[in-house]
């Protein structure tokens, strides 16, 4: 089905609040997701569809990092470009009613609505002052009192400052001029991009139908890791230099951190246990009654053989090997018709070595490098 990625972010001072609180992240994500979903449902209603039977669908990747390995929590939401009409009463499968691409005015209206809803909810929860314009923070921070060891590096990472060490409170050292280039023209926000009160929304990318490769590429990009080791190098002074793929608008091309400062940034990026960074909403939610009728069949997913239990969310071992290792374990290499099965699992070392000797293979495993280098002893002073 055709899809459209939406990227939403909140004002910079509020991102540390979302990073500290799982409940607040879920609340803000629900507001943003439902507001965009209501836009698609309203668009279908204007074309003659009933509001009660229209269901939008989305999948969200909560990304906690920015391009400079700083804490920058924002939402990458992939929406179905339309709404599914619920036709279970007529005993018919749901059908997608594709909508028109959003205009710049539509995007601004959606952003204005969700910003008002988020601000109103933050006032109810006590994060913002009531009856004060523009919004003013109250200083309420639940995790700052319970777990200050996590709240301090998170707040510093959002502002790109150092929380501990000799350079505590100072900005992360940038590489490049930082002032832009001479004669550089101002850069517009761009088509299908809007910002208001620190909120930003981007929806300029559209993925047509039957392009599962583009959908997978988009999901791999949004669900990628925070650090690219190819762009992380050590300089002659022992500092770690992390370069950007594209220079910033002010001319910054990278960041320089000490090893301790990098560990501080990585600690701030690690989410709390049991925090889900991938979430589904609308008709794609796990408890939606339309989900089973919308999910693609094994044949549509490119699988020749059906699963043993199609309704189970778990993948078989053969499917995992094919997905991760690119090994075809679904067909017999001799007849190309039968499916491979596990007959026995050998765990005895003596039996394994005997079989390897008979096959004239190496019995000893390859050496493994130690997890860490040997460190010189040091004295700890309280």
C-alpha positions as a Markdown table, in Angstrom:
| # | Residue | x | y | z |
|---|---|---|---|---|
| 1 | Unk | 0.0 | 0.0 | 0.0 |
| 2 | Unk | 1.2 | 3.6 | -0.5 |
| 3 | Unk | 2.7 | 5.1 | 2.5 |
| 4 | Unk | 4.0 | 8.6 | 3.7 |
| 5 | Unk | 6.6 | 9.1 | 6.4 |
| 6 | Unk | 6.0 | 11.9 | 8.9 |
| 7 | Unk | 8.8 | 13.2 | 11.1 |
| 8 | Unk | 7.7 | 15.1 | 14.2 |
| 9 | Unk | 9.7 | 16.8 | 17.0 |
| 10 | Unk | 8.9 | 18.9 | 20.0 |
| 11 | Unk | 10.8 | 22.0 | 21.3 |
| 12 | Unk | 14.4 | 21.3 | 22.4 |
| 13 | Unk | 14.0 | 22.0 | 26.2 |
| 14 | Unk | 11.1 | 19.4 | 26.3 |
| 15 | Unk | 13.0 | 16.6 | 24.7 |
| 16 | Unk | 14.8 | 15.7 | 28.0 |
| 17 | Unk | 11.4 | 15.4 | 29.6 |
| 18 | Unk | 10.3 | 12.8 | 27.0 |
| 19 | Unk | 13.7 | 11.0 | 27.3 |
| 20 | Unk | 13.3 | 10.6 | 31.1 |
| 21 | Unk | 9.6 | 9.6 | 31.2 |
| 22 | Unk | 8.2 | 6.7 | 29.3 |
| 23 | Unk | 4.6 | 7.7 | 30.1 |
| 24 | Unk | 5.2 | 11.3 | 28.8 |
| 25 | Unk | 6.7 | 9.9 | 25.6 |
| 26 | Unk | 3.7 | 7.6 | 25.1 |
| 27 | Unk | 1.3 | 10.5 | 25.7 |
| 28 | Unk | 3.0 | 12.9 | 23.3 |
| 29 | Unk | 3.3 | 10.1 | 20.7 |
| 30 | Unk | -0.4 | 9.3 | 21.0 |
| 31 | Unk | -1.3 | 13.0 | 20.5 |
| 32 | Unk | 0.8 | 13.3 | 17.4 |
| 33 | Unk | -0.2 | 10.0 | 15.9 |
| 34 | Unk | -4.0 | 10.5 | 16.5 |
| 35 | Unk | -3.8 | 14.1 | 15.1 |
| 36 | Unk | -2.2 | 13.0 | 11.9 |
| 37 | Unk | -4.6 | 10.0 | 11.7 |
| 38 | Unk | -7.6 | 12.3 | 12.1 |
| 39 | Unk | -6.3 | 14.3 | 9.2 |
| 40 | Unk | -6.5 | 11.2 | 7.0 |
| 41 | Unk | -9.9 | 10.3 | 8.3 |
| 42 | Unk | -11.3 | 13.8 | 7.7 |
| 43 | Unk | -9.9 | 13.7 | 4.2 |
| 44 | Unk | -11.8 | 10.5 | 3.6 |
| 45 | Unk | -15.0 | 12.0 | 5.1 |
| 46 | Unk | -14.8 | 15.0 | 2.7 |
| 47 | Unk | -14.8 | 12.5 | -0.1 |
| 48 | Unk | -18.0 | 10.8 | 1.0 |
| 49 | Unk | -16.8 | 8.1 | 3.4 |
| 50 | Unk | -18.3 | 7.6 | 6.9 |
| 51 | Unk | -16.1 | 8.7 | 9.8 |
| 52 | Unk | -17.1 | 5.7 | 12.0 |
| 53 | Unk | -15.7 | 3.1 | 9.5 |
| 54 | Unk | -12.5 | 4.9 | 8.6 |
| 55 | Unk | -9.3 | 3.7 | 10.3 |
| 56 | Unk | -5.8 | 5.1 | 9.7 |
| 57 | Unk | -2.7 | 3.0 | 10.3 |
| 58 | Unk | 0.8 | 3.9 | 11.3 |
| 59 | Unk | 4.1 | 2.5 | 12.6 |
| 60 | Unk | 6.4 | 4.6 | 14.7 |
| 61 | Unk | 10.2 | 4.4 | 15.3 |
| 62 | Unk | 11.1 | 6.6 | 18.3 |
| 63 | Unk | 14.6 | 7.9 | 17.6 |
| 64 | Unk | 16.5 | 9.1 | 20.6 |
| 65 | Unk | 19.6 | 10.5 | 18.9 |
| 66 | Unk | 20.7 | 13.3 | 16.6 |
| 67 | Unk | 23.4 | 13.6 | 14.0 |
| 68 | Unk | 26.0 | 14.6 | 16.6 |
| 69 | Unk | 25.3 | 11.6 | 19.0 |
| 70 | Unk | 23.3 | 13.9 | 21.2 |
| 71 | Unk | 20.0 | 13.2 | 22.9 |
| 72 | Unk | 17.4 | 14.3 | 20.4 |
| 73 | Unk | 14.2 | 12.4 | 20.8 |
| 74 | Unk | 11.9 | 12.7 | 17.8 |
| 75 | Unk | 9.3 | 10.5 | 16.1 |
| 76 | Unk | 9.5 | 8.8 | 12.7 |
| 77 | Unk | 6.0 | 7.8 | 11.8 |
| 78 | Unk | 5.1 | 5.9 | 8.6 |
| 79 | Unk | 1.4 | 6.4 | 7.8 |
| 80 | Unk | -0.7 | 4.5 | 5.3 |
| 81 | Unk | -1.5 | 7.1 | 2.6 |
| 82 | Unk | -5.3 | 6.8 | 3.2 |
| 83 | Unk | -7.7 | 5.0 | 5.5 |
| 84 | Unk | -9.1 | 1.5 | 5.6 |
| 85 | Unk | -12.8 | 1.2 | 5.4 |
| 86 | Unk | -14.2 | -1.3 | 7.9 |
| 87 | Unk | -16.6 | -3.6 | 6.0 |
| 88 | Unk | -16.9 | -6.4 | 8.5 |
| 89 | Unk | -20.6 | -5.8 | 8.9 |
| 90 | Unk | -21.0 | -6.7 | 5.2 |
| 91 | Unk | -18.6 | -9.6 | 5.6 |
| 92 | Unk | -16.1 | -8.1 | 3.2 |
| 93 | Unk | -12.4 | -7.5 | 3.8 |
| 94 | Unk | -11.3 | -3.9 | 4.6 |
| 95 | Unk | -10.5 | -1.7 | 1.7 |
| 96 | Unk | -8.0 | 1.1 | 1.5 |
| 97 | Unk | -9.3 | 4.5 | 0.4 |
| 98 | Unk | -6.3 | 6.4 | -0.8 |
| 99 | Unk | -6.1 | 10.0 | 0.0 |
| 100 | Unk | -4.5 | 13.0 | -1.7 |
| 101 | Unk | -1.0 | 14.2 | -0.8 |
| 102 | Unk | -1.1 | 16.8 | 2.0 |
| 103 | Unk | -0.5 | 20.4 | 1.0 |
| 104 | Unk | 1.6 | 22.9 | 2.9 |
| 105 | Unk | -1.6 | 24.4 | 4.4 |
| 106 | Unk | -2.8 | 21.0 | 5.5 |
| 107 | Unk | 0.6 | 20.3 | 7.2 |
| 108 | Unk | 0.5 | 23.7 | 9.0 |
| 109 | Unk | -3.0 | 23.0 | 10.2 |
| 110 | Unk | -2.0 | 19.6 | 11.5 |
| 111 | Unk | 1.0 | 21.0 | 13.3 |
| 112 | Unk | -1.0 | 23.8 | 14.8 |
| 113 | Unk | -3.5 | 21.4 | 16.2 |
| 114 | Unk | -1.0 | 18.9 | 17.6 |
| 115 | Unk | 1.1 | 21.7 | 19.2 |
| 116 | Unk | -2.0 | 23.0 | 21.0 |
| 117 | Unk | -2.9 | 19.6 | 22.2 |
| 118 | Unk | 0.6 | 18.8 | 23.5 |
| 119 | Unk | 0.9 | 22.1 | 25.3 |
| 120 | Unk | -2.5 | 21.6 | 26.9 |
| 121 | Unk | -1.6 | 18.1 | 28.1 |
| 122 | Unk | 1.8 | 19.3 | 29.5 |
| 123 | Unk | -0.1 | 21.9 | 31.5 |
| 124 | Unk | -2.4 | 19.3 | 32.9 |
| 125 | Unk | 0.5 | 17.1 | 33.9 |
| 126 | Unk | 2.3 | 20.0 | 35.7 |
| 127 | Unk | 5.2 | 20.5 | 33.3 |
| 128 | Unk | 4.0 | 24.0 | 32.1 |
| 129 | Unk | 2.5 | 26.9 | 33.9 |
| 130 | Unk | -1.3 | 27.3 | 33.4 |
| 131 | Unk | -2.7 | 30.5 | 32.0 |
| 132 | Unk | 0.7 | 31.8 | 30.9 |
| 133 | Unk | 1.6 | 32.7 | 27.3 |
| 134 | Unk | 4.0 | 31.7 | 25.8 |
| 135 | Unk | 4.4 | 28.4 | 27.7 |
| 136 | Unk | 6.7 | 28.6 | 30.8 |
| 137 | Unk | 8.2 | 25.5 | 32.4 |
| 138 | Unk | 7.4 | 24.9 | 36.1 |
| 139 | Unk | 10.5 | 23.0 | 36.9 |
| 140 | Unk | 8.6 | 19.8 | 37.5 |
| 141 | Unk | 10.9 | 16.8 | 36.6 |
| 142 | Unk | 9.9 | 13.5 | 38.1 |
| 143 | Unk | 13.2 | 11.6 | 37.4 |
| 144 | Unk | 15.4 | 14.5 | 38.5 |
| 145 | Unk | 14.5 | 13.7 | 42.1 |
| 146 | Unk | 14.4 | 9.9 | 41.9 |
| 147 | Unk | 17.3 | 9.1 | 39.5 |
| 148 | Unk | 19.5 | 12.2 | 39.3 |
| 149 | Unk | 22.4 | 10.2 | 37.8 |
| 150 | Unk | 20.4 | 9.7 | 34.7 |
| 151 | Unk | 18.6 | 13.0 | 34.5 |
| 152 | Unk | 21.8 | 15.1 | 34.6 |
| 153 | Unk | 23.5 | 13.6 | 31.5 |
| 154 | Unk | 20.2 | 13.5 | 29.6 |
| 155 | Unk | 19.6 | 17.2 | 30.2 |
| 156 | Unk | 23.2 | 18.1 | 29.2 |
| 157 | Unk | 23.1 | 15.9 | 26.1 |
| 158 | Unk | 20.0 | 17.7 | 24.8 |
| 159 | Unk | 21.8 | 21.1 | 25.2 |
| 160 | Unk | 25.0 | 19.6 | 23.8 |
| 161 | Unk | 26.9 | 20.3 | 26.9 |
| 162 | Unk | 29.2 | 18.2 | 29.2 |
| 163 | Unk | 27.7 | 17.0 | 32.5 |
| 164 | Unk | 30.8 | 15.6 | 34.3 |
| 165 | Unk | 34.5 | 15.9 | 34.3 |
| 166 | Unk | 36.8 | 18.9 | 34.0 |
| 167 | Unk | 34.7 | 20.5 | 31.2 |
| 168 | Unk | 31.3 | 20.2 | 33.1 |
| 169 | Unk | 28.8 | 22.7 | 31.9 |
| 170 | Unk | 30.8 | 23.6 | 28.7 |
| 171 | Unk | 29.6 | 23.1 | 25.1 |
| 172 | Unk | 30.8 | 20.1 | 23.1 |
| 173 | Unk | 33.7 | 21.2 | 21.0 |
| 174 | Unk | 32.7 | 21.7 | 17.3 |
| 175 | Unk | 34.8 | 21.2 | 14.2 |
| 176 | Unk | 34.6 | 23.9 | 11.5 |
| 177 | Unk | 33.9 | 27.6 | 11.4 |
| 178 | Unk | 30.5 | 27.5 | 13.0 |
| 179 | Unk | 29.5 | 30.8 | 11.4 |
| 180 | Unk | 28.5 | 29.7 | 8.0 |
| 181 | Unk | 30.1 | 30.8 | 4.8 |
| 182 | Unk | 30.3 | 34.3 | 3.3 |
| 183 | Unk | 27.4 | 35.2 | 1.1 |
| 184 | Unk | 25.3 | 32.2 | 2.1 |
| 185 | Unk | 21.6 | 32.7 | 1.5 |
| 186 | Unk | 19.0 | 31.9 | 4.1 |
| 187 | Unk | 17.5 | 28.4 | 3.7 |
| 188 | Unk | 13.8 | 28.0 | 3.6 |
| 189 | Unk | 12.0 | 25.2 | 5.5 |
| 190 | Unk | 11.1 | 23.5 | 2.3 |
| 191 | Unk | 7.9 | 21.9 | 0.8 |
| 192 | Unk | 5.7 | 20.0 | 3.2 |
| 193 | Unk | 7.8 | 21.2 | 6.2 |
| 194 | Unk | 6.5 | 23.5 | 8.9 |
| 195 | Unk | 7.5 | 24.7 | 12.4 |
| 196 | Unk | 5.7 | 26.6 | 15.1 |
| 197 | Unk | 6.5 | 27.2 | 18.8 |
| 198 | Unk | 9.5 | 24.9 | 18.5 |
| 199 | Unk | 7.4 | 22.0 | 17.0 |
| 200 | Unk | 8.5 | 20.7 | 13.6 |
| 201 | Unk | 6.7 | 18.4 | 11.2 |
| 202 | Unk | 8.1 | 17.0 | 7.9 |
| 203 | Unk | 6.1 | 15.0 | 5.4 |
| 204 | Unk | 7.7 | 15.6 | 2.0 |
| 205 | Unk | 8.5 | 11.9 | 1.2 |
| 206 | Unk | 6.0 | 9.6 | -0.4 |
| 207 | Unk | 6.4 | 5.9 | -1.1 |
| 208 | Unk | 4.1 | 4.5 | -3.9 |
| 209 | Unk | 2.3 | 1.2 | -3.7 |
| 210 | Unk | 4.1 | -2.1 | -4.3 |
| 211 | Unk | 7.5 | -0.6 | -3.4 |
| 212 | Unk | 8.3 | -2.7 | -0.4 |
| 213 | Unk | 12.0 | -2.1 | -1.0 |
| 214 | Unk | 11.6 | 1.6 | -0.4 |
| 215 | Unk | 9.5 | 0.9 | 2.7 |
| 216 | Unk | 12.2 | -1.4 | 4.1 |
| 217 | Unk | 14.9 | 1.1 | 3.2 |
| 218 | Unk | 13.0 | 3.8 | 5.1 |
| 219 | Unk | 12.5 | 1.6 | 8.1 |
| 220 | Unk | 16.1 | 0.6 | 8.2 |
| 221 | Unk | 17.1 | 4.2 | 8.1 |
| 222 | Unk | 14.8 | 5.3 | 11.0 |
| 223 | Unk | 15.7 | 2.2 | 13.1 |
| 224 | Unk | 19.4 | 2.5 | 12.6 |
| 225 | Unk | 22.0 | 2.7 | 15.4 |
| 226 | Unk | 23.0 | 6.0 | 17.0 |
| 227 | Unk | 26.7 | 5.8 | 16.1 |
| 228 | Unk | 28.4 | 5.2 | 12.7 |
| 229 | Unk | 31.8 | 3.7 | 13.4 |
| 230 | Unk | 32.9 | 4.6 | 9.9 |
| 231 | Unk | 32.7 | 8.3 | 10.9 |
| 232 | Unk | 34.3 | 8.0 | 14.4 |
| 233 | Unk | 38.1 | 8.3 | 14.5 |
| 234 | Unk | 40.7 | 9.2 | 17.1 |
| 235 | Unk | 43.0 | 12.1 | 16.6 |
| 236 | Unk | 46.6 | 12.6 | 17.7 |
| 237 | Unk | 45.6 | 14.0 | 21.0 |
| 238 | Unk | 43.5 | 11.0 | 22.0 |
| 239 | Unk | 40.2 | 12.7 | 21.4 |
| 240 | Unk | 37.4 | 11.1 | 19.4 |
| 241 | Unk | 36.3 | 13.0 | 16.3 |
| 242 | Unk | 32.8 | 12.3 | 14.9 |
| 243 | Unk | 32.2 | 13.8 | 11.5 |
| 244 | Unk | 28.8 | 14.5 | 9.9 |
| 245 | Unk | 27.5 | 13.3 | 6.5 |
| 246 | Unk | 26.3 | 16.9 | 5.7 |
| 247 | Unk | 27.6 | 20.1 | 7.3 |
| 248 | Unk | 25.3 | 22.1 | 9.4 |
| 249 | Unk | 23.9 | 25.4 | 8.2 |
| 250 | Unk | 26.4 | 27.3 | 10.4 |
| 251 | Unk | 29.4 | 25.4 | 8.9 |
| 252 | Unk | 29.9 | 22.8 | 11.6 |
| 253 | Unk | 31.3 | 19.6 | 10.2 |
| 254 | Unk | 31.8 | 17.4 | 13.3 |
| 255 | Unk | 32.2 | 17.1 | 17.0 |
| 256 | Unk | 35.3 | 16.4 | 19.1 |
| 257 | Unk | 34.9 | 14.6 | 22.4 |
| 258 | Unk | 37.2 | 12.9 | 24.9 |
| 259 | Unk | 36.5 | 9.2 | 25.5 |
| 260 | Unk | 34.8 | 10.0 | 28.8 |
| 261 | Unk | 32.6 | 12.6 | 27.2 |
| 262 | Unk | 31.6 | 10.0 | 24.5 |
| 263 | Unk | 30.6 | 7.5 | 27.1 |
| 264 | Unk | 28.6 | 10.2 | 28.8 |
| 265 | Unk | 26.7 | 10.8 | 25.6 |
| 266 | Unk | 26.1 | 7.1 | 24.9 |
| 267 | Unk | 24.8 | 6.6 | 28.5 |
| 268 | Unk | 22.2 | 9.3 | 27.8 |
| 269 | Unk | 21.0 | 7.6 | 24.6 |
| 270 | Unk | 20.4 | 4.2 | 26.2 |
| 271 | Unk | 16.6 | 3.9 | 26.8 |
| 272 | Unk | 15.2 | 2.6 | 30.1 |
| 273 | Unk | 14.4 | -1.1 | 30.3 |
| 274 | Unk | 11.0 | -2.2 | 28.9 |
| 275 | Unk | 10.7 | 0.9 | 26.8 |
| 276 | Unk | 9.4 | 0.1 | 23.3 |
| 277 | Unk | 11.0 | 2.2 | 20.6 |
| 278 | Unk | 8.7 | 0.7 | 17.8 |
| 279 | Unk | 5.0 | 1.2 | 18.1 |
| 280 | Unk | 2.0 | 0.6 | 15.9 |
| 281 | Unk | -1.3 | 2.5 | 15.9 |
| 282 | Unk | -4.7 | 2.6 | 14.3 |
| 283 | Unk | -5.6 | -0.4 | 12.2 |
| 284 | Unk | -2.0 | -1.7 | 12.5 |
| 285 | Unk | -2.1 | -1.8 | 16.3 |
| 286 | Unk | -1.8 | -5.3 | 17.8 |
| 287 | Unk | -5.3 | -5.2 | 19.2 |
| 288 | Unk | -7.0 | -3.9 | 16.1 |
| 289 | Unk | -9.7 | -6.2 | 14.7 |
| 290 | Unk | -8.6 | -5.2 | 11.2 |
| 291 | Unk | -4.9 | -6.1 | 11.6 |
| 292 | Unk | -5.2 | -9.7 | 10.5 |
| 293 | Unk | -7.0 | -8.8 | 7.3 |
| 294 | Unk | -4.5 | -6.0 | 6.4 |
| 295 | Unk | -1.2 | -7.9 | 7.1 |
| 296 | Unk | 0.3 | -9.3 | 3.9 |
| 297 | Unk | 0.2 | -13.0 | 3.3 |
| 298 | Unk | 3.4 | -15.1 | 3.2 |
| 299 | Unk | 3.2 | -15.2 | -0.6 |
| 300 | Unk | 3.0 | -11.3 | -0.7 |
| 301 | Unk | 6.1 | -11.2 | 1.6 |
| 302 | Unk | 8.1 | -13.3 | -0.9 |
| 303 | Unk | 7.9 | -16.6 | 1.0 |
| 304 | Unk | 7.2 | -19.7 | -1.1 |
| 305 | Unk | 6.4 | -22.0 | 1.8 |
| 306 | Unk | 3.7 | -21.1 | 4.3 |
| 307 | Unk | 4.5 | -20.9 | 8.0 |
| 308 | Unk | 3.7 | -23.7 | 10.3 |
| 309 | Unk | 1.5 | -21.4 | 12.4 |
| 310 | Unk | 0.7 | -18.3 | 10.3 |
| 311 | Unk | -1.1 | -16.6 | 13.2 |
| 312 | Unk | 1.9 | -16.8 | 15.5 |
| 313 | Unk | 4.1 | -13.6 | 15.7 |
| 314 | Unk | 7.3 | -15.8 | 16.0 |
| 315 | Unk | 9.3 | -16.7 | 13.0 |
| 316 | Unk | 10.5 | -20.2 | 12.3 |
| 317 | Unk | 14.3 | -20.9 | 12.5 |
| 318 | Unk | 14.4 | -21.4 | 8.7 |
| 319 | Unk | 12.9 | -18.1 | 8.0 |
| 320 | Unk | 15.3 | -16.3 | 10.4 |
| 321 | Unk | 18.3 | -18.0 | 8.8 |
| 322 | Unk | 17.0 | -16.8 | 5.4 |
| 323 | Unk | 16.4 | -13.3 | 6.6 |
| 324 | Unk | 19.6 | -12.8 | 8.6 |
| 325 | Unk | 22.2 | -15.0 | 7.0 |
| 326 | Unk | 20.7 | -15.2 | 3.4 |
| 327 | Unk | 20.7 | -19.0 | 3.6 |
| 328 | Unk | 17.8 | -20.8 | 1.9 |
| 329 | Unk | 16.7 | -23.3 | 4.6 |
| 330 | Unk | 13.2 | -23.6 | 3.2 |
| 331 | Unk | 14.2 | -26.0 | 0.3 |
| 332 | Unk | 16.3 | -29.2 | 0.2 |
| 333 | Unk | 19.6 | -28.5 | -1.7 |
| 334 | Unk | 19.2 | -31.9 | -3.5 |
| 335 | Unk | 15.6 | -32.2 | -4.6 |
| 336 | Unk | 14.6 | -28.5 | -4.3 |
| 337 | Unk | 11.1 | -29.5 | -3.2 |
| 338 | Unk | 11.3 | -30.7 | 0.4 |
| 339 | Unk | 11.6 | -28.5 | 3.4 |
| 340 | Unk | 14.6 | -28.9 | 5.7 |
| 341 | Unk | 13.8 | -30.0 | 9.3 |
| 342 | Unk | 15.9 | -30.3 | 12.5 |
| 343 | Unk | 16.5 | -34.0 | 13.1 |
| 344 | Unk | 19.0 | -33.8 | 16.0 |
| 345 | Unk | 21.1 | -31.2 | 17.9 |
| 346 | Unk | 24.5 | -32.3 | 19.0 |
| 347 | Unk | 25.8 | -30.7 | 22.2 |
| 348 | Unk | 28.5 | -33.2 | 23.3 |
| 349 | Unk | 32.0 | -31.9 | 22.6 |
| 350 | Unk | 33.5 | -35.4 | 22.1 |
| 351 | Unk | 30.9 | -36.3 | 19.5 |
| 352 | Unk | 31.3 | -33.0 | 17.6 |
| 353 | Unk | 35.2 | -33.4 | 17.5 |
| 354 | Unk | 34.9 | -37.0 | 16.3 |
| 355 | Unk | 32.6 | -36.0 | 13.4 |
| 356 | Unk | 34.9 | -33.1 | 12.5 |
| 357 | Unk | 37.9 | -35.4 | 12.4 |
| 358 | Unk | 36.1 | -37.8 | 10.2 |
| 359 | Unk | 35.3 | -34.9 | 7.8 |
| 360 | Unk | 38.9 | -33.7 | 8.0 |
| 361 | Unk | 37.9 | -30.4 | 9.4 |
| 362 | Unk | 39.6 | -28.3 | 12.1 |
| 363 | Unk | 38.6 | -29.4 | 15.6 |
| 364 | Unk | 39.9 | -26.5 | 17.6 |
| 365 | Unk | 37.8 | -23.3 | 17.4 |
| 366 | Unk | 39.5 | -20.1 | 16.2 |
| 367 | Unk | 41.0 | -17.9 | 18.9 |
| 368 | Unk | 38.9 | -15.1 | 20.3 |
| 369 | Unk | 40.4 | -11.7 | 21.1 |
| 370 | Unk | 39.9 | -10.6 | 24.7 |
| 371 | Unk | 37.0 | -8.3 | 25.5 |
| 372 | Unk | 39.3 | -5.6 | 26.8 |
| 373 | Unk | 43.0 | -5.0 | 26.9 |
| 374 | Unk | 45.1 | -5.5 | 30.0 |
| 375 | Unk | 45.0 | -2.4 | 32.2 |
| 376 | Unk | 47.7 | -1.2 | 34.5 |
| 377 | Unk | 46.9 | -1.4 | 38.2 |
| 378 | Unk | 45.9 | 1.9 | 39.8 |
| 379 | Unk | 45.0 | 3.0 | 43.3 |
| 380 | Unk | 41.6 | 4.3 | 44.1 |
| 381 | Unk | 41.3 | 7.2 | 46.5 |
| 382 | Unk | 38.0 | 7.7 | 48.3 |
